[in-house]
Amino acid sequence: MTLPKPIFDAAGLALFLHAHVMRAGALAADLTPDLRANDPARRNAERGERTRLRNAADVSREIFDLALAGKPVMPGHRRRLWLAMGIDPDIGGQGQ
């Protein structure tokens, strides 16, 4: 049995970006998830993680927002966003 090749498309990138942002918020949360909108610690952590990822990938806010929404971005930007999360998109031979 062989493992499926990973797919590094726009939807996968958006999923992973959301997961990183939500994880940061969950780790910093002071309130339960149902009170998410009223939890400043969670909101600040999520905002901080978005900024950290954007800066690590060296992309503009517009590019980051497009990627977060699952819209296609240029291959170089997409690759840098994956690398900012510690994931090498070239591992499956599908990068760039």
Summary of the structure (lengths in Angstrom):
residues: 96
radius of gyration: 14.6
end to end distance: 27.4
largest distance: 47.3
contacts: 262
relative contact order: 0.19
helix: 68%
strand: 0%
